[in-house]
Amino acid sequence: MNLDYSESEQTFREEVQNFIRANIPSTIKAKIDARQKLANEDYIAWHKILYGRGWVAPNWPTEFGGIGWTPLQCHIFDEEIGLAGIPRVMPFGVNMVGPVIMEFGTDAQKEYYLPRILSCEDVWCQGYSEPSSGSDLASLKTRAVRDGDQYVVNGSKIWTTSAHWADLIFCLVRTDTEVKNQEGISFLLINMHDPGIDVRPIITMDGGHEVNQVFFTDVRVPVTNLVGEENKGWTYAKFLLKHERAGIAAIGSQKRQLNRLKEIARAEQSNGQALIEEPRFRDKISKAEIDLMALEYTELRAVSAANQGEVPGTEVNLLKIRGSEMQQKISELLIEAIGYYANPFVPDSFEAGWNEEPIGPDYAATLAPEYFNWRKSSIYAGSNEVQKNIISKMVLGL
């Protein structure tokens, strides 16, 4: 595999960089630079800027509004977005349910939902995990009972990111209790504004509200909102998870975090020395950088295979494992670098408009909330333990 980018690929990278610099709103950039949380309106605003440029769904086929970029161009775009600190487009519509509707939806579903996903007319969330069905997703209990031309849905979903913002949820529901778990699941599209839906916030250990528990009480859903065939939802769920895990290593944003770590380590301490001069800590930074390079090369191998028309395999699971481990490792090193200044845990520092006098360096206040938030990365999109089981089965035959 040739790791050198061609002249045209370098030109494309510069085009992306120039576009980001010229188009990122100053209000969003100020929040990014201050490490503050973006609001729903910020995500929508950036989505619509990309939509106006035609870049909101680079991985979609052109017949559905995609750009026709190569996998390598998509990789470069994602990397530059991460390096700039700009969050990706909210993934639930573009990267998750959109590809499922393209592959398995009816013509009417494609004609209605796909343009609205592109324009961000609808905000989506994902209804997979349940209080008793996380890693063992096939054991889910939320029921959908057919009643004429509707399904009646009862149950609960948990850890539902952005449910308090969402207009729609794609939901795995049980439509048959007489067969084995995987064979009785269906894939429904549900309007979050319908009667019987109750969204309750879950405040995570970083003090933030991004996840929720969603309760369904006799929610009526048209049968026309069923994607594909009844009881075939497990197949569609696995298809979606491949798309969810693709690019989850977030190489660009991890490079940005590593650069941030180096800047902090180079700053002069109270004793007049920089932490980077301490050999053991410098070795930790070096190891993290080497591990991140290895992760990037693994992702580039997967991108190269995709360029050849190959379907992503278990390398996606490996990227999810190592990507989440690296995200956690770099956040740990950032906490170690600021030492006791990490002790004052200030979740409010993440909120826009926070201007209190910082305890310690300006950058210290947001590091503890970031550290706590990244504890989740080894669990979401399928826990790392589950990913290892998949690899052992599919690759090692165990």
RABEL-V87387 format. One record per backbone hydrogen bond with DSSP energy under -1.0 kcal/mol. CO is the residue of the C=O (numbers start at 1). NH is the residue of the N-H. E is the energy in kcal/mol with one decimal. If there is no record, write none. Layout:
CO_NH_E + CO_NH_E
This chain:
6_10_-2.3 + 7_11_-2.2 + 8_12_-2.1 + 9_13_-2.2 + 10_14_-2.1 + 11_15_-2.0 + 12_16_-2.2 + 13_17_-2.6 + 14_18_-2.7 + 15_19_-2.1 + 16_20_-2.5 + 17_21_-2.3 + 18_22_-2.1 + 19_23_-1.7 + 20_24_-2.1 + 25_29_-2.5 + 26_30_-2.3 + 27_31_-1.4 + 28_32_-2.4 + 29_33_-2.9 + 30_34_-1.6 + 31_36_-2.8 + 32_35_-1.2 + 39_43_-1.8 + 40_44_-2.3 + 41_45_-2.3 + 42_46_-2.3 + 43_47_-2.4 + 44_48_-2.5 + 45_49_-1.6 + 46_50_-2.2 + 47_51_-2.5 + 48_52_-2.3 + 49_53_-1.2 + 50_55_-2.8 + 57_60_-1.8 + 61_64_-1.6 + 61_66_-2.3 + 62_65_-1.5 + 70_74_-2.2 + 71_75_-2.1 + 72_76_-2.5 + 73_77_-2.6 + 74_78_-2.5 + 75_79_-2.5 + 76_80_-2.4 + 77_81_-2.2 + 78_82_-2.3 + 79_83_-2.7 + 80_84_-1.8 + 81_86_-1.8 + 82_85_-1.2 + 91_95_-1.4 + 91_96_-1.2 + 92_97_-2.4 + 93_98_-2.2 + 96_100_-1.2 + 97_101_-2.7 + 98_102_-2.4 + 99_103_-2.0 + 100_104_-3.0 + 101_105_-1.8 + 106_110_-2.3 + 107_111_-2.6 + 108_112_-1.9 + 109_113_-2.6 + 110_114_-1.0 + 113_117_-2.2 + 114_118_-2.2 + 115_119_-2.1 + 116_121_-1.9 + 116_122_-1.2 + 123_167_-3.3 + 123_168_-2.0 + 125_170_-1.9 + 127_172_-2.3 + 129_158_-2.1 + 130_133_-1.4 + 133_130_-2.3 + 135_137_-1.4 + 136_139_-1.8 + 137_140_-1.8 + 142_174_-3.8 + 143_154_-2.2 + 145_152_-2.5 + 147_150_-1.0 + 149_223_-2.4 + 150_147_-3.6 + 151_221_-2.8 + 152_145_-2.3 + 153_219_-2.3 + 154_143_-2.5 + 155_216_-3.0 + 157_214_-3.0 + 159_161_-1.2 + 160_163_-1.5 + 162_165_-1.7 + 162_166_-1.4 + 167_192_-2.5 + 168_125_-1.4 + 169_190_-2.8 + 170_127_-3.2 + 171_188_-2.9 + 173_186_-3.1 + 174_144_-2.4 + 180_183_-1.9 + 181_184_-1.5 + 184_175_-2.5 + 184_176_-1.5 + 185_233_-2.9 + 186_173_-2.4 + 187_227_-2.8 + 188_171_-3.3 + 190_169_-2.3 + 191_194_-1.5 + 194_197_-1.1 + 196_217_-2.3 + 198_215_-2.8 + 200_213_-2.8 + 204_207_-2.5 + 208_204_-2.3 + 210_162_-2.6 + 211_202_-2.2 + 212_160_-2.7 + 213_200_-3.0 + 214_157_-2.7 + 215_198_-2.2 + 216_155_-2.1 + 219_153_-3.0 + 221_151_-3.0 + 222_225_-2.2 + 223_226_-2.0 + 225_189_-1.7 + 229_232_-1.5 + 232_236_-1.2 + 233_237_-2.6 + 234_238_-2.0 + 235_239_-1.9 + 236_240_-2.4 + 237_241_-2.2 + 238_242_-1.5 + 239_243_-1.1 + 240_244_-2.3 + 241_245_-2.4 + 242_246_-1.1 + 245_248_-2.1 + 247_250_-1.4 + 250_254_-2.0 + 251_255_-2.3 + 252_256_-2.0 + 253_257_-2.1 + 254_258_-2.4 + 255_259_-2.5 + 256_260_-2.0 + 257_261_-2.3 + 258_262_-2.2 + 259_263_-2.2 + 260_264_-2.3 + 261_265_-2.5 + 262_266_-1.7 + 265_276_-2.6 + 269_272_-1.9 + 273_269_-3.6 + 274_277_-1.8 + 275_278_-2.0 + 278_282_-2.5 + 279_283_-2.2 + 280_284_-1.5 + 281_285_-2.1 + 282_286_-2.4 + 283_287_-2.6 + 284_288_-2.2 + 285_289_-2.4 + 286_290_-2.5 + 287_291_-2.7 + 288_292_-2.2 + 289_293_-2.2 + 290_294_-2.3 + 291_295_-2.1 + 292_296_-2.4 + 293_297_-2.4 + 294_298_-1.9 + 295_299_-2.2 + 296_300_-2.6 + 297_301_-2.0 + 298_302_-1.7 + 299_303_-2.5 + 300_304_-2.8 + 301_305_-2.2 + 302_306_-2.1 + 303_307_-2.2 + 304_308_-1.0 + 305_310_-2.3 + 306_309_-1.8 + 313_316_-1.7 + 314_318_-1.9 + 315_319_-2.5 + 316_320_-1.8 + 317_321_-2.1 + 318_322_-2.7 + 319_323_-2.4 + 320_324_-2.0 + 321_325_-2.1 + 322_326_-2.4 + 323_327_-2.2 + 324_328_-2.1 + 325_329_-2.4 + 326_330_-2.7 + 327_331_-1.6 + 328_332_-2.0 + 329_333_-2.2 + 330_334_-2.0 + 331_335_-1.7 + 332_336_-2.4 + 333_337_-2.2 + 334_338_-1.4 + 335_339_-1.1 + 338_341_-1.7 + 339_342_-2.1 + 340_343_-1.5 + 343_345_-1.5 + 346_349_-1.7 + 347_350_-1.8 + 348_351_-1.7 + 350_37_-4.3 + 351_354_-1.8 + 361_364_-1.7 + 364_367_-1.1 + 366_370_-1.9 + 367_371_-2.6 + 368_372_-2.6 + 369_373_-2.4 + 370_374_-2.2 + 372_375_-1.2 + 373_376_-1.4 + 374_377_-1.3 + 376_379_-2.4 + 376_380_-2.1 + 378_384_-2.4 + 383_387_-2.2 + 384_388_-2.2 + 385_389_-1.8 + 386_390_-2.3 + 387_391_-2.4 + 388_392_-2.6 + 389_393_-1.9 + 390_394_-3.2 + 391_395_-2.7 + 391_396_-1.3 + 392_398_-2.9
